[in-house]
Amino acid sequence: MKNYDLIVIGAGAAGLMAAGLAAKSNKTVALIEKNPRPGRKLMITGKGRCNVTNDCSPDDFIKSVNTNGRFMYSAINGFTSQDTMNFFEDLGVPLKTERGNRVFPVSDKSVDIVDALDNFAKGRNIDRYNENCIGLILDDGKVTGAVLEKVGEVHGKNVLIATGGKSYPQTGSTGDGYKLAKQAGHSIVEPKPSLVPVVSKEDYCRDMMGLSLKNVTLSLYNVKKKKPVYSELGEMLFTHFGISGPLVLSASAHMKGNIDDYTFKIDLKPGLTMEQLDKRLLRDFDNNINKDFANSLGDLLPRKMIPVIIKLSGIPFECKVNQITKEQRQNLCEIIKGFKVTPTALRSIDEAIVTAGGVNVKEINPKTMESKLTKGLYFAGEVIDVDAYTGGFNLQVAFSTAYLAAQSIINSEEVF
């Protein structure tokens, strides 16, 4: 029976990279994937465009890792965002950098990234198994293989678990890796949704369903603190249940514990001070001097938002703009500069972009990605208790940890 140098469980971003790197170094590899096609979750990232990484320094990357950033120090310095960009361009995928240093394929097609990785992980040194892995083979503190549902035992000197987390389970991320890690003695930090839309208390979010806001500042406040725990300029949108979009997804990663402790404020005009906004209102009112208040805000606010703002202001819809008092204008400015949304829940992990939680990093060697408990067992990607903000950081986690694990296996001098 064949004894592989490396068994990779999971053919997503991390698994495909690690398998390809090992095979290119003449290691024999078994790549196990239960889905008919590899990289299913990768296909839907970045709304189908694949935000492959973020073009930033290792230090800035670590600052953008919300959970266990320090654990990523060796991994990100060993395989940086620039290395990821060079890797894909060398594979024939031209890239571009957009706002916030987000990196995408020039084609705006995730399939180009998936195909490049898929082709990279093919060759004479790789055997693929379209199978479900149901267990590990363990012997005296060392992993010696994996058990597949149909084929049975597959033997190997090293095993890499790269099965992802529990977000988007329809893509195959159903928490399989946690079961395998537990079998090897690892503890699992409870998986929770991260980078997830937020359910709101207010009905007016539903009334504005489909409205996308650009160049607004979203601030998340802990009601017990005076300063926001998160504040960023960017894009968001209203949905039938509440709010979503890049700003909301990133903010959700900061919502720890009781959700009742948090509230959102949206600055709809972050480029204007309160005084400048008041002057802008006066100018718009002067241009609509004989119109009703309801018909005077078209140049300032999105159409779907105007009825909501008017209701919150308490100014009658039919009030003539020349009858609006200074105090009413002041209140209107405060609503526009601090539009409130009250969260009541996070959407389920099925809708989360990534999973917070996973294999406890205290039980993984950060310099090799090898288990501290079971020799020859490695981890890479979302299965580890590491999660970051939106913008390409989570895929970079996958690539950096996969590279470090693969190189650790390649460079191992142990004789089996």
N, C-alpha and C positions, 0 to 999 in steps of 0.2 A: 504494500500500500504506500502511495506517495506521501512523503512527509514534507510539507511546504515550509519554506522559510517564514512566511507570513500568511495568516488568514485574516482577511479584512471583512468585517461584518457590517454591511451597509454601503451602498454605492451612491451616496450623495456627494456633496462638495468635498467633505473631508476624506471619505472613503476612496473616491476615485483618484484624488491627488496622491494619497499615501500609496495606493496600489500601483499607480503608474511610476512613482519615484522608486519604489522598491524593485519593480520589474526592470526599470532602466539600469539599475545597479546589479543586474543578473541574479536577483533574488527570485525564487519561485513563489508565486502568489496565488492564493485562492480568494476570489472576490465573491462574496455571498450577498445576494439582494433578492428580497421576496417579491418586489414589483417586477412586472414584465419589462419595464424600461427604467434605466437608472436616472437619477437626478430629477425625480418628479417634483419635489419641493422647490428645487432650484429653478424649475421652469416657471413658477408663479411669483418668484421674488421680484420686487421692484415693479409690481403691476405688469409682469410679463416682460419687463425690460432688463431685469437683473442688475441691481446695484452691486457690482462685483466687489468693490472695496471703497475705502475713503482715502484720498491722496493726502495723507497727513504724516507727521513725524511719529515715531514710536511713543514719545511722551504724550503727545496729543491723543494718540490712540488709547493709551492706558487711561487717560482722563475720561474718555468716552465709554469705558467699560463700567457698567453700573454695579456689577457684582463681581468681586474678586479680581479686580484689575491688576493688582500686584502679582497674582499668580501668572499672569500673561507676560511678565517682563522678559523672560528668556525666549519665549515663543515668538513674540513680535519683533524682538531684536534679531532673532535668527532668520526670520522670514517676514520682511516688512511689507507695507502696502505697495511700495515701489517694486519690490520683488514679485508681488502678485501681478502687478500691471505688466512687468517685463515677461512674466511667465505666459500670460495669455496672448500678448502680442507676438511672442516667439512661436506660439501655436497657431498664429495666423488670424487672431481676432483683434482688429484695431479697436482702440478704446478712446473715450472722450471723457473730459471732466466737466461737471456741471456745478450749479450752485451748491454751496456747502461742501465742496471738494468731493462730491459724489461721483463715482466712476461707473460708466456704463459702456457696453459695446456700441460702436458707432451705428450699427444696424438697428439698435433699440430692440433686439430680439434675444430673449433668454436662451432660446434654442442654440444659438451660436456658442454660448458659454458651455452649455450642457454637452453639445456635440464635441467641442474641443476637449473637454475633460474625459468624455467617454472614449474618444479615439486615443487619448493619451494613456488610458488604462486598458489598452488592448495589445496583444502581442504573444509571442511564443512562451513567455514566462508566466502568463496569467491564465488560469482556468476560472471560468465563471460558472456559478451555480445559481440558477433562478429558484431559490429555495428559502424556506423560513428556518432560521437558526433557533433551536429550542433549548440549547444548553451548552455549557462549556465542559471540556474534559480536563479535570484537575488531578494532579498527582503530587502529593507531598509539597504543597506550597508553590507549585508551578502549573501554568496552563500548558496543556499538550495538544489541544485541538478543540473542535466544536462538533456538536451533534446537530445534524440537519433533519428536518421532518421526514423526508423521503429517502435520501441517500444514506442517512445514518452518520457514522463517525467520519470526520475529516481531520487528519492529524497535521499539526504544525508546531514549529518551534516558538512562534510568537503569534499572538492574537490581538488585533486592534478592533475595539468596539467603536463604531462610528455610525450609530443608528439614529442619531438625532434625538429630539425630545418628544413632547406630546402635542405640540402645536400643529395645526393642519393635519389631523390624523388621516384624512382622506388621501394624503400623499404617502401614507405608510409610516408616519411618525406616531407610533402608538405606544411608546414607552418600553419597547422590547429590550433596549440596552440596560434599563434599570434592573430588570429581572436577572439578566446575565451578570451584572455587576454585583448584585446581592448574593448570587450563587458563589461568587468569589470572595465574599465576606465584606463587601463595601457597603457603607451606609449611604442613603439617598436623602438629600435635602428635598423636602416636599416640592414637587413640581407645581408651579403656578403660572398663570398667563402673564406675559410681559410684552410690552409694545402691543397694546390691545385697545380697541375702542371703549368708550365710556358711556354708560347709561346715565341719563340726566333726570332730575326731578321735574324740570320745567317743560310744559307742553309746547312752549314756543319753539323749542328745538325741532320738534316734529313738524310744526307749521312752516319751518324754513328748510325742510328736507330737500337735499340736493344742492343747497347753496354752498359754494366753495368760497372761502375767504383767503385772499393772498395779501402778503405784507402786513399781517397783523401780529401783535405780540400776545401770546398766551402765557399767563402766569398761573401757577398752581400754588395755593397757599395752604399751609397747615394752620387751621383756625387758632391754634394755641401760640402761633408765632407771628411776628409782625412782618417778617420778610418772606418773600416767596421761596419755596424749595426748588422751584423750576420756573424759568422765564426765558422765552426764546421768540425770535421773529421768524415768521415763515407762513406755512399754509395749513388750513384745517377745513373741515366741512361739517355741516349739520346732517343728521340722519333721522330715520323714523324712530330711533330709540334714544338719541342723544348727540354725541359728537365723535368725530373720527378725524383721520388725516395725520400727516407727519408730526405736527406739533403735539397732538393729543396722544399719539402712540408713544412718543418720547416721554411726555409728562407722566403717563401711566406707570412707567418704570419707577417713579419716585413715590408712588402711593403704597406705602407700607402700613400694615395693620388695619385699623378701623377706617373705613372709607368715609364715615361721618366726620372725620377730622379734617377733611379737605374741601376746598372750594376753588373754582376757576374764575379768573377775570380775564376778559379779552379787551385789549386796547385796539379799537377799530381804526384809530388814526395815530399810530405811534410816532409819525413824523411831525406831529403838531403838539405844541404845549397846550394847556387848558386855555391860556390867553389867546393863542393863535387860532385855536378851534372856535372860540367865541367870536373872534373877528371874522372868521370864515362863515359862521352862521349868520352874522349880521349882514355880510355881503350877499349871501344867498337869499336872505329875507328881503333885502332891498331890491333884488332882481325879481322877486315874486311878491311885490308889495300888496297886491290886491287878491292874492290867492289864499286858499285855505292852507293851514299848516300841513295837512296830509299831502299836499301837492308841491311842497317847497323843498323837499329833501332829496329829490331825484339825482342831483349832481353830487351829493355827499355820501349817500348810502346805497347799497344794493336794493333793488326793488322789493325782493322778498322780505327784507329786514325792516323796511320802513313801518309797516303796521305794528310790528313788535316793539320797535323803539318808541313809537307814539304812545302805545298803551302803557309802557313802562314810565313814560314821562308824565303821564296824567294830564297832558294838554289835550283838550278836545280836538278831534280830527278836523272839525269845521271852523276852528278858531282862526281868525285872520292873523297873518304873521305880524302885522303892525300892532297887534294887541298882546303879543307875548312879552311877559315881563323879564327883567334882568335875572330875577331869581329862577324863573322857569328855564331860561337859557342856561343858567349855571347848572341846574339839575340835569338838563339834556346833555350838556358837555360831560358831566360825570358819568352818565349812563354810557355814552359813546366811548369814553376813555376807560371804562371799567365795567363792561357788559358781563353780567354774572351768569354762571352756569353751575348748578349744584349737582355733584355726582352722587348717585345712589348705588351703583355697582359697576364692576368691570364686566365686559362681555366674557363669554366662556373661553377656555383654553383652545377650543376648536377654531376660534377666530384670531387667536394671538399670532403675531409674527414669529415670536420665539418663546421658548420656555425658560422661566426663571426656576432655579433649582436643578437638581441632577446629582451626579456622582460627586461626593464630597471632595473638594480639592485638597483637603488636608491628608487625604489618602493617596494622592497622586504626586509623583516627583515632577515639579514644575520645569526641571531642566531636561527631562527626557519624555514626559507624558506616560511613564511606566507606573503601574500600580506599586504602591509601597507594601501591599499585602500579598500579592500573587506575582511571582516572577514570570516575565514574558507576556504579561497582559498590559495592553496600552489603551488609552482613550484619546479621542479627538472630536472636536466639534460640540454641538449643542447638548450632547449627552452629559457633558461636564457642567458643574454648577458655575457657569460663567455666562453673563448676558450683557449686552451693550445697547446703546441707543440706535435709532434708525440712522441710515446714511452709509451703509456698507460695512459697518464695524462688525456685525455678527458673522458675515461671511468671511471677513478677515480672520476672526477667531478660528473658524473652521480650517482655513488654509494654513494659518501659522501653526496651530496645534498638530495638524496632519503632517506638515513638513517636519516639525521637530520629532514627532513619533517615528516617522519613516527614517529620518537620518539616524536616530538613536538605534534603530534596528539594523540599518545598513552598516553602521560603524561598530556594531557589537563584535567583539573579538572572542566571545565565548564559543568554545567548541562543544557541539552537541553530539 
